[in-house]
Amino acid sequence: MFLIALSPILWLIIALSVLKIAAYKACPIALVIALAAGIFVNDMTIPHAVEATLEGVALACWPILLVIIAAIFTYNLTLQTKAMDTIKKMLTSVSNDRRVLILLIGWGFGGFLEGMAGFGTAIAIPAGMLAGIGINPVLAAMVCLIANSVPTAYGSIGIPIVTLGNVTGIDPIQLATYTALQLAPLTILCPFLMVIVASHGLKGLKGMMLMCLMAGVGFSAVEMAIAMFMGPELAVVGGSITAMAAVIGCAKLFPVNDPEYSLPPHDDEAPITAGTAIRAWMPFILIFVFLLMTSKLIPAIHDPLNLIKTSVLIYDGPGGEPYTFTWLATPGVLILLAAYIGGAIQGAGFDSMTGCLRRTVWNLRFTIITIITVIATAKVMGYAGMTHAIADTAVAATGTMYPFIAAFIGSVGTFITGSATSSCVLFGKLQTDSAMAIGASESVQAWIAASNPLGACAGKMISPQNIAIAVAAIGTVGCEGKLLHFAVKVYIPFVIIMGCIVYFGQSLVG
């Protein structure tokens, strides 16, 4: 039963990493495998299988694909209006060293986007920007996969941890604090790892040690402070802004000038005026403003907008709940609005921008197929009991060693769905039930529950959905297997380190 439950995941691993099949071809087959296992082995009725698939399609389209399309459209629009040329020049004015720019854009700006929007924006926009300023596209995707790992727990204004609190009944501030503590070593490590990958070895750390340390420690310290005193909502936003400030400060005070990592200088050295700079960044500024204004931190705007929604019962089997389409207070709509307003300020006409949007959707057609089928697969596996069977087997096999694999279970949820929030929905209660089964105290139960978003950070790197987003951002179809092979090499040590942190750390909180 365990192997049958695992079969769609095993197929994806083999198809993407061994057979080198493109994700848009492999993921529909995974859906067929999940449907077959659910209907013929797990006694799922055909109507329920269809309903589960349709619910997955709905989730994929709204909000996930909407956000991805909106984010990549924003980037494409800045290319069309030539604003990206200005942004490139501004960024390279900080430094023309690609290691510095990878930290500034991938780590700092990417973390900011994950905290504000999530749902793929933190991969799509930074990877596209890094490729746009002359960094090898596949390398850009690799470093962004690393950078997007640890901020995932607090993505979209902390929604994974808020959701985990709702599922488990544990205070979100306690969960946010424990998650920040568990993530701290890896948050500090990530900038170093990004530079090593970007420079193809340890030699790239020469002259970068202080900057990497400040970028990691600054991110982690502010994230932890906000999580501890305010909760999960702005933890990554504050940490990422601190990281960007640290990178810029170090680049100005202790500049690195290694010709081996220098990007070609711009031919036009005319100074950029403040007005030109603001216009160039306007879509991104508006994204920040709109997401902040409509977040639950400002209830006067957030609450009325959240009332504009439609709930539909798609899956009426056991565990099914109405699926809610939030029409306005969703990141994709806000990002599209910001892009259109920002593009207009940059001088683009409505027809021109709409044409850019049409081209963006067409260029993302393979990604759309991939994401719809992988989310549908996750829904079928969840409702058929396959996902729970995977976790149950892990608990039965480990006993009191369960905390060591708790983060791994969280990573499995995110690998399947591409979402830390979905992983917390799938496995959050299982984590606390397992903790109670091994006699853990309430504090240790919260500690083990926090390991689910911790593990989700690792799972995000190897999620087919996330890899598909990275491929779409760099415009290099067919390199999914190469990215997955790279991501697995980072994922394995990450999960082992996470397991050690959760297992040995429980004695500190219990």
C-alpha positions in Angstrom: 0.0 0.0 0.0 2.9 2.4 0.9 4.6 1.9 -2.5 1.3 2.3 -4.3 0.6 5.6 -2.4 4.1 6.7 -3.3 3.9 5.7 -6.9 3.0 9.1 -8.4 6.0 10.7 -6.6 8.3 7.9 -7.6 7.2 8.3 -11.2 8.0 12.1 -11.1 11.4 11.5 -9.6 12.3 8.9 -12.3 10.7 10.8 -15.1 12.4 14.1 -14.4 15.8 13.0 -13.1 16.5 9.7 -14.9 14.4 9.6 -18.0 14.8 13.4 -18.6 11.2 13.8 -19.6 9.9 17.4 -19.6 7.7 18.2 -16.7 4.7 19.1 -18.8 4.7 15.5 -20.2 5.6 13.7 -16.9 3.0 15.4 -14.6 -0.1 14.4 -16.6 1.1 10.8 -16.3 1.6 11.2 -12.6 -2.1 12.3 -12.4 -3.2 9.2 -14.3 -1.2 7.0 -11.9 -2.7 8.8 -8.9 -6.2 8.4 -10.3 -5.6 4.7 -11.0 -4.3 4.1 -7.5 -7.1 6.0 -5.9 -9.9 4.3 -7.8 -8.6 0.7 -8.0 -6.7 0.4 -4.8 -8.0 3.0 -2.4 -11.7 2.6 -3.2 -12.2 6.1 -4.5 -15.3 6.4 -6.6 -15.0 7.7 -10.1 -17.2 10.8 -9.4 -15.0 11.7 -6.4 -11.8 11.2 -8.4 -13.2 13.6 -11.0 -14.2 16.1 -8.4 -10.8 15.9 -6.7 -9.2 16.5 -10.1 -11.4 19.5 -10.7 -10.6 21.0 -7.3 -7.0 20.7 -8.1 -7.5 22.5 -11.4 -9.4 25.3 -9.6 -6.6 25.7 -7.1 -4.0 25.7 -9.8 -5.7 28.3 -11.8 -6.8 30.5 -8.9 -4.6 31.7 -7.3 -1.4 29.9 -8.2 -1.3 30.3 -12.0 -2.8 33.7 -11.8 0.1 34.8 -9.6 2.8 33.2 -11.8 1.3 34.7 -15.0 1.0 38.1 -13.3 4.6 38.0 -11.9 6.2 37.0 -15.2 4.0 39.5 -17.1 5.3 42.2 -14.8 8.9 41.3 -15.7 8.1 41.0 -19.4 6.5 44.4 -19.3 9.6 46.0 -17.8 11.5 44.4 -20.7 9.1 45.9 -23.2 9.2 49.4 -21.7 13.0 49.2 -21.3 12.6 49.8 -17.6 14.7 46.6 -17.0 17.6 48.3 -18.6 17.4 51.1 -16.0 17.0 48.5 -13.2 20.0 46.6 -14.5 22.1 49.7 -14.5 21.0 50.6 -10.9 21.8 47.1 -9.7 25.1 47.0 -11.3 25.9 50.4 -9.8 25.9 48.6 -6.5 28.5 46.3 -7.9 29.2 44.7 -11.2 30.3 41.5 -9.4 27.7 38.8 -10.2 28.1 37.2 -6.8 27.0 40.4 -5.1 24.0 40.8 -7.5 23.0 37.2 -6.9 22.8 38.0 -3.2 21.1 41.3 -3.7 18.4 40.1 -6.2 18.1 36.4 -5.5 18.5 36.4 -1.7 17.3 39.8 -0.6 14.7 40.8 -3.3 13.6 37.2 -3.7 13.0 36.8 0.0 11.0 40.1 0.0 8.8 38.8 -2.8 8.3 35.5 -1.0 7.2 37.3 2.1 4.9 39.7 0.3 3.4 37.5 -2.4 4.7 33.9 -2.5 3.1 31.5 -5.0 6.1 31.5 -7.3 6.9 35.2 -7.5 10.1 34.8 -5.5 11.4 32.4 -8.2 9.9 33.9 -11.3 10.9 37.6 -10.9 14.5 37.2 -9.4 15.5 34.4 -11.8 14.2 36.4 -14.7 16.0 39.5 -13.5 19.3 37.7 -13.0 19.1 36.1 -16.4 18.3 39.6 -17.8 21.5 41.2 -16.4 23.7 38.6 -18.1 23.9 35.7 -15.6 23.7 32.2 -17.1 19.9 31.4 -17.1 20.2 27.9 -15.6 22.7 29.2 -12.9 20.2 32.0 -12.1 17.5 29.4 -11.6 19.7 27.3 -9.4 20.7 30.1 -7.0 17.0 31.2 -6.8 15.9 27.7 -5.9 18.3 27.9 -3.0 17.3 31.4 -2.1 13.6 30.6 -2.1 14.0 27.7 0.3 14.2 29.2 3.8 11.8 32.1 3.3 9.0 29.7 2.2 7.8 29.1 5.8 6.7 32.7 6.1 5.5 33.2 2.5 2.5 35.3 1.5 2.5 37.3 4.8 3.1 34.3 6.9 0.2 32.2 5.7 1.8 28.7 6.1 2.4 29.3 9.8 -0.9 31.0 10.3 -2.6 28.0 8.6 -0.6 25.6 10.7 -1.8 27.4 13.8 -5.4 27.0 12.7 -4.9 23.3 11.9 -3.2 22.4 15.2 -4.7 25.0 17.6 -1.2 26.2 18.5 -0.4 29.9 18.9 1.0 31.2 15.6 3.5 33.3 17.4 5.0 30.3 19.2 5.1 28.4 15.9 6.7 31.3 14.1 9.3 31.6 16.9 10.2 27.9 16.9 10.3 27.9 13.0 12.7 30.9 13.0 15.0 29.1 15.6 15.0 25.9 13.5 15.7 27.8 10.3 18.5 30.0 11.7 21.5 27.8 10.8 20.3 27.3 7.3 19.3 30.9 6.8 22.8 31.9 7.7 24.3 29.2 5.4 22.2 30.0 2.3 24.1 33.1 1.2 27.4 31.2 1.4 25.9 28.3 -0.6 24.5 30.7 -3.3 28.0 32.2 -3.8 29.6 28.8 -3.9 27.2 27.7 -6.6 27.4 30.9 -8.5 31.2 30.7 -8.7 31.4 26.9 -9.1 33.5 26.4 -5.9 34.7 27.6 -2.6 37.1 30.0 -4.4 34.2 32.3 -5.0 34.0 33.1 -1.3 37.2 35.1 -1.5 36.3 38.6 -0.6 32.6 37.7 0.1 32.8 36.1 3.5 31.7 39.2 5.4 28.9 40.1 3.0 27.5 36.5 3.1 27.7 36.5 6.9 25.9 39.9 7.2 23.3 38.9 4.6 22.5 35.7 6.5 22.8 36.9 10.1 20.9 40.1 9.3 18.1 38.1 7.6 17.9 35.6 10.4 18.1 38.0 13.4 15.4 40.3 12.2 13.2 37.4 11.1 13.5 35.9 14.5 12.8 39.1 16.4 9.7 39.9 14.3 8.4 36.3 14.6 9.0 36.3 18.4 7.3 39.7 19.1 4.9 40.2 16.2 4.2 36.8 14.7 4.8 35.3 11.3 3.2 37.9 9.0 6.2 40.2 8.4 9.1 38.1 9.5 10.6 37.4 6.1 9.7 40.8 4.8 11.7 42.4 7.5 14.5 39.9 7.2 14.8 40.3 3.5 14.9 44.1 3.7 17.7 43.9 6.3 19.6 41.5 4.0 19.3 43.8 1.0 20.6 46.7 3.2 23.5 44.5 4.4 24.5 43.5 0.9 24.4 47.2 -0.3 26.2 48.4 2.7 29.0 45.8 2.4 29.3 46.4 -1.3 29.8 50.2 -0.7 32.0 49.9 2.4 34.1 46.9 1.3 33.8 46.6 -2.5 34.9 43.5 -4.2 36.6 43.8 -7.6 37.4 40.3 -8.9 37.5 40.4 -12.8 36.6 36.7 -12.9 33.1 37.5 -11.7 32.6 40.8 -13.3 29.7 41.5 -15.6 30.2 43.5 -18.8 29.8 47.3 -18.1 27.0 49.3 -19.7 27.9 51.4 -22.7 25.6 54.2 -21.6 27.1 55.8 -18.4 24.7 58.7 -18.2 23.5 59.2 -14.6 20.0 57.9 -13.7 17.7 60.6 -12.3 15.5 59.9 -9.3 12.4 60.2 -11.5 13.7 57.7 -14.0 14.6 55.3 -11.2 11.2 55.5 -9.6 9.5 54.9 -13.0 11.6 51.9 -13.7 10.8 50.3 -10.3 7.2 51.5 -10.2 5.5 48.1 -10.9 7.5 46.5 -8.1 6.9 49.5 -5.8 3.2 49.2 -6.5 3.2 45.4 -5.8 4.7 46.1 -2.4 2.3 48.9 -1.6 -0.8 47.0 -2.8 0.1 43.8 -1.0 0.9 45.6 2.2 -2.3 47.7 2.1 -4.5 44.7 1.4 -2.8 42.4 3.9 -4.5 41.6 7.2 -2.2 44.0 8.8 -4.6 46.7 7.6 -8.0 45.3 8.5 -9.9 48.3 7.2 -8.9 47.4 3.6 -8.3 43.7 4.0 -11.6 42.7 5.6 -14.0 44.3 3.1 -12.0 43.0 0.1 -12.0 39.5 1.5 -15.8 39.5 1.5 -15.8 39.6 -2.3 -15.5 35.9 -2.8 -17.4 32.8 -4.0 -17.4 29.4 -2.3 -18.2 26.3 -4.3 -18.3 22.7 -3.1 -16.3 20.9 -5.8 -15.4 17.7 -3.9 -18.3 16.3 -1.9 -16.6 13.2 -0.5 -15.1 12.7 3.0 -13.0 15.7 4.0 -14.3 17.9 1.2 -14.9 21.5 2.0 -16.2 24.4 -0.2 -13.4 25.9 -2.3 -13.3 29.7 -2.1 -12.4 32.0 -4.9 -11.2 35.3 -3.4 -11.7 37.6 -6.3 -9.9 40.8 -5.3 -7.8 40.2 -2.2 -5.5 37.8 -3.9 -1.9 38.5 -5.0 -2.4 37.7 -8.7 -5.1 40.4 -9.2 -3.1 42.9 -7.2 0.1 42.2 -9.2 -1.7 42.5 -12.5 -3.2 45.8 -11.4 0.3 47.0 -10.3 1.8 45.9 -13.6 -0.8 47.8 -15.7 -0.5 51.0 -13.6 3.3 50.8 -13.5 3.4 50.1 -17.3 1.2 53.1 -18.0 3.4 55.3 -15.9 6.4 54.0 -18.0 4.5 55.0 -21.1 3.0 51.7 -22.4 -0.4 51.8 -23.9 -3.3 49.4 -22.8 -3.2 47.5 -26.1 0.5 47.1 -25.9 0.4 45.8 -22.3 -2.5 43.4 -23.1 -0.5 42.1 -26.1 2.4 41.5 -23.7 0.1 39.6 -21.4 -1.2 37.4 -24.2 2.4 36.5 -25.2 3.2 35.8 -21.6 0.3 33.3 -21.3 1.3 31.6 -24.6 4.9 31.3 -23.6 3.8 29.7 -20.3 1.6 27.1 -21.9 3.8 24.2 -20.9 4.1 25.5 -17.3 0.3 25.8 -17.1 0.0 22.2 -18.1 2.6 21.2 -15.5 1.1 23.1 -12.6 -2.5 22.1 -13.3 -1.7 18.4 -13.4 0.7 18.4 -10.4 -1.8 20.2 -8.2 -4.6 17.9 -9.4 -2.3 14.9 -8.6 -1.9 16.3 -5.1 -5.6 16.7 -4.5 -6.3 13.1 -5.7 -3.6 11.7 -3.5 -4.9 13.7 -0.5 -8.5 12.7 -0.9 -7.7 9.1 -1.7 -5.7 8.8 1.5 -2.4 8.2 -0.3 -0.6 11.2 1.2 -1.7 10.2 4.7 -0.5 6.6 4.1 3.0 7.9 3.2 3.2 9.8 6.5 1.6 7.0 8.6 4.2 4.5 7.4 7.0 6.9 8.3 5.6 7.3 11.9 5.1 3.6 12.4 8.7 2.9 11.2 10.4 5.4 13.5 8.7 5.5 16.9 10.5 7.9 19.3 12.9 8.8 16.5 9.9 10.5 14.7 11.1 14.1 15.3 14.1 13.3 13.2 11.9 12.6 10.1 9.2 15.2 10.9 10.8 17.8 8.7 11.1 15.2 5.9 7.3 14.7 6.0 6.8 18.4 5.7 9.1 18.4 2.7 7.1 15.6 1.1 3.9 17.7 1.3 5.6 20.6 -0.4 7.3 18.4 -3.0 3.9 17.2 -4.0 2.0 20.5 -3.9 4.7 23.2 -4.3 3.1 25.0 -1.4 4.2 25.2 2.3 0.6 26.1 3.1 -0.8 22.9 1.5 1.9 20.9 3.3 0.8 22.3 6.6 -2.8 21.5 5.8 -1.9 17.9 4.8 0.4 17.1 7.6 0.1 19.7 10.4 -2.3 17.7 12.5 -0.4 14.5 11.8 2.7 16.1 13.3 1.1 17.0 16.6 -0.8 13.7 16.8 2.5 11.9 16.3 4.2 14.1 18.9 1.5 13.2 21.4 1.8 9.5 20.5 5.5 9.5 21.6 4.6 11.3 24.8 5.9 14.8 23.9 5.1 17.8 26.1 3.0 20.7 24.8 6.1 22.7 24.0 7.7 19.8 22.1 4.4 19.3 20.3 4.7 22.9 19.0 8.4 22.3 18.2 7.6 19.3 16.1 4.6 21.1 14.5 7.0 23.9 13.5 9.2 21.3 11.8 6.5 21.0 9.1 7.0 24.5 7.6 10.8 23.9 8.3 10.7 20.8 6.1 8.5 22.6 3.5 11.4 25.0 2.9 13.5 22.0 1.7 10.7 20.4 -0.3 10.1 23.7 -2.1 13.5 23.3 -3.8 12.6 20.0 -5.4 8.9 20.6 -6.1 8.1 20.1 -9.8 5.8 23.1 -9.6 8.7 25.3 -8.4 11.1 24.0 -10.9 8.5 24.6 -13.7 8.3 28.2 -12.5 12.1 28.6 -12.6 12.2 27.2 -16.1 9.4 29.5 -17.3 11.2 32.5 -15.8 14.5 31.8 -17.6 12.8 30.7 -20.8 14.7 27.5 -21.2 12.2 24.6 -21.7 13.6 21.1 -21.1 16.1 21.8 -18.3 13.8 20.6 -15.6 15.8 17.4 -15.0 19.0 19.3 -14.7 17.5 21.6 -12.1 15.9 18.8 -10.2 19.2 16.9 -10.1 20.9 20.0 -8.7 18.2 20.7 -6.2 18.2 17.1 -4.9 21.9 17.5 -4.0 21.0 20.5 -1.8 17.8 19.0 -0.5 19.3 15.8 1.0 21.8 17.6 3.3 19.2 20.2 4.2 16.7 17.6 5.3 19.4 15.8 7.3 20.4 19.0 9.0 16.8 19.8 9.7 16.2 16.4 11.2 19.1 16.9 13.6 17.9 20.4 14.6 14.4 19.1 15.4 15.5 15.9 17.1 18.2 17.5 19.3 16.4 20.8 19.7 13.4 19.3 21.3 15.3 18.9 24.6 15.9 22.6 24.7 12.2 23.5 24.6 10.7 20.5 26.5 
